[in-house]
Amino acid sequence: MTYRSGRHFLQIPGPTNVPDRVLRAIDAPTMDHRGPEFGVLGKYVLEGLKPIFKTKNPVIIFPASGTGAWEAALVNTLSPGDKVLMVETGQFATLWQEMADRLGLTVEFVAGDWRSGVDPKLIEAKLKEDKGHTIKAVCAVHNETSTGVTSRIGLIRKAIDAAGHPALYLVDTISSLASIDYRHDEWGVDVTVSGSQKGLMLPPGLSFNAISDKAIAASKKAGLTKSYWDWAPMLAANEKGYFPYTPATNLLYGLKEAIDMLMEEGLDNVFARHDRHAEATRRAVRGWGLEILAKNPEEYSSALTAVLMPEGHNADALRKVILDKFDMSLGAGLGKVAGKVFRIGHLGDFNDLTLAGTLSGVEMGLKLAGVPIKASGVAEALAYLGEANTGAKSAAA
Ligand SMILES: *Cc1c(COP(=O)(O)O)cnc(C)c1O
């Protein structure tokens, strides 16, 4: 490979660009994970994650990708044959559902159009029908990374309550945590699944389960086979800041730094920044005359935008041009929308000028790939970003 000057633009919706502060924190000698210093770090990150999930309860850290934390959520709370209710919002819901099926659960997977989130009314109706309470868990993906569509987790909670149903509520926040407002306790979520490599600005390799008291109680009776993923030895060792097996020490240095950075910026500012970049991106897409995959404005994702290609144009061909010419990676269409959409990641360590560069690369790429565009979407996005900054606190203030 030959050297390409300047930073690569990693504008896929995860893994995201890792900030220098995090990279520098990781670049330190690995410490003894049974030694006295480790316990201090362990406690710091285990406590520091709680406000990010908005929970007072424990958050478990696995040395694993997000897929591992999906499995942990299921095997700790459910028993063979248990019925779980899931909705086909896109590729990630589909994969989690396949996993549940392989683990021996009975999945009711409600078909979806890959352009909408989970309909709270549908959940309420399904649970009301289930008079015998055979459904043991409702699983939802907060931010469906394959489509750029969110599900309204608080409203789904209300739907479960309205049905008076005792099902557990499991939520995947792998691509929303620390980018889009999320409230584990307030929304009565029993297991929140997350990962390190998206909004948390870390490299891949850590994943999380935030757990409710109800989930802990369920884990004492759950019958699915579990060993590595078992919460019990984790919770016991975590009391003193330690782990039952070797943790990903250097990634935890990075996690400490990322927690500090998020707290310095303030979570509300982090969310507002993601909202602003998402809105600017949508204005760019409309300016180009292209279609946003997400159907309902109240379900727009602030972490990424999936864009539909016009008839006769392939998204992967466009992505190749942009990678070759401008050294920028964009997200591919996954599963049912492969080749039909491309995804612009605007989450994690990101500012207005990173977005301006990203959108400029897309606009130049569209022209080079011969995709007809109506006008300059970049101009629309810049106008919005400029406006959003008038009167707002300057970065230096
Ligand atoms: C990235 C992602 C996953 C998969 O996580 P891995 O770390 O690749 O295992 C699952 N769900 C969602 C919503 C994601 O964005």
The ligand as an SDF file (V2000), in Angstrom:
LIG
                    3D

 15 15  0  0  0  0  0  0  0  0999 V2000
  -22.3330   -2.4490   14.9780 C   0  0  0  0  0  0  0  0  0  0  0  0
  -23.6260   -2.9870   15.4670 C   0  0  0  0  0  0  0  0  0  0  0  0
  -23.7720   -4.3010   15.9300 C   0  0  0  0  0  0  0  0  0  0  0  0
  -22.6730   -5.3130   15.8390 C   0  0  0  0  0  0  0  0  0  0  0  0
  -21.6430   -5.0590   16.6950 O   0  0  0  0  0  0  0  0  0  0  0  0
  -20.2410   -5.8110   16.4970 P   0  0  0  0  0  0  0  0  0  0  0  0
  -19.3470   -5.0260   17.3950 O   0  0  0  0  0  0  0  0  0  0  0  0
  -19.9190   -5.7400   15.0560 O   0  0  0  0  0  0  0  0  0  0  0  0
  -20.4280   -7.2110   16.9610 O   0  0  0  0  0  0  0  0  0  0  0  0
  -24.9900   -4.6910   16.4370 C   0  0  0  0  0  0  0  0  0  0  0  0
  -26.0270   -3.8410   16.4900 N   0  0  0  0  0  0  0  0  0  0  0  0
  -25.9450   -2.5870   16.0210 C   0  0  0  0  0  0  0  0  0  0  0  0
  -27.1400   -1.6920   16.0950 C   0  0  0  0  0  0  0  0  0  0  0  0
  -24.7430   -2.1260   15.5040 C   0  0  0  0  0  0  0  0  0  0  0  0
  -24.6600   -0.8680   15.0310 O   0  0  0  0  0  0  0  0  0  0  0  0
  1  2  1  0
  2  3  1  0
  2 14  2  0
  3  4  1  0
  3 10  2  0
  4  5  1  0
  5  6  1  0
  6  7  2  0
  6  8  1  0
  6  9  1  0
 10 11  1  0
 11 12  2  0
 12 13  1  0
 12 14  1  0
 14 15  1  0
M  END
$$$$
